[in-house]
């Protein structure tokens, strides 16, 4: 497997422009994490609960305004606009609950838990179950065996899939709608559930917290069922169901590299600044842009500058299609592994998508 590659104004699979003579991404970096930490201004680490709550208020007001507009206009011209906008806001709400889970929302564990449960339950995410598994993800990001989410499929598992399953798994938009299934069943090759307190995801001391989150999720689900009887299932599907699917579609496009989402950067609380967030999840989202700028001189080539986006980040669609068409599995052997391509599947997918790109 190639351990070193020559870079000459090369655009990598993530759509990121890299420059230089030689760069070995598998080599240990010439800096320590403490050097990155020291480069970030001290005020970037300060958690202001009132500022965090102001973002919650902002997002909830937008959600309510969109609901009011949808019920007022109630036309098939307006509904698609509503679905995209409300799905975007569901993702914004997820990010704020995500900050609660990291403890970057405030210094108060009680406030973080209270707000996190309200926000995540409202979009059918079990707060503590997700929080604990997401902590595992941050502690093991990039580790094929121990990472919790965004886990590459080992070759031994991929080789057992029949051709129809492979096509289905790597055909858009299904991979981007897989998040609910992940919450129930985890990633391929892993057992357990985010809802089961006795899952291998959790230690005995965490079971009570998981039960609380599952109960909150169940209450929200029951509320949605009740509202479906009151207002009708079709109305609730239009108001909540489609934005929920839209939100999962957006979530599926994220990876652990920085992305420019155009006008959505501010709406999504700058979650595109994902590298520094992964290194230092304690930093509040409203300081991530500044922290990233401060850390870039230290990171050097190890920071991959994202392509600049227009108002709508349509360029990311092409990057996503390219990744799905080429990143299929990783080798079962080797300390450092890279994604490999199934040539037959790549040919099939290329034929399928060539009319679009």
ABEGO torsion letter per residue (X at the ends): XBABBBBBGBBBAAGBBBBEABBBAABBBABBAAAAAAABBAAAABBBAAAAAAAAAAAAAAAAAAAAAAAAAGBAAAAAAAAAAAAAAAAAAAAAAAAAAAGAABABAAAAAAAAAAAAAAAGBBAAAAAAAAAAAAAABGBAAABABGBBBBAAAAAABBAAAAAAAABOAAAAAAAAAAAAAEBBGBBEBAABAABAABBAAAAAAAAAAAAAAAAAAAAAAAAAAAAEAAAAAAAAAAAAAAAAAAAAABBBBBBBAEAAAAAAGGAABAAAAAABAABBAAAAAAAAAAAAAAAEAABBBBBBBBABBAAAAAAAAAAAAABABBBABEABBBBBBBAAAAAAAAAAAAAAX
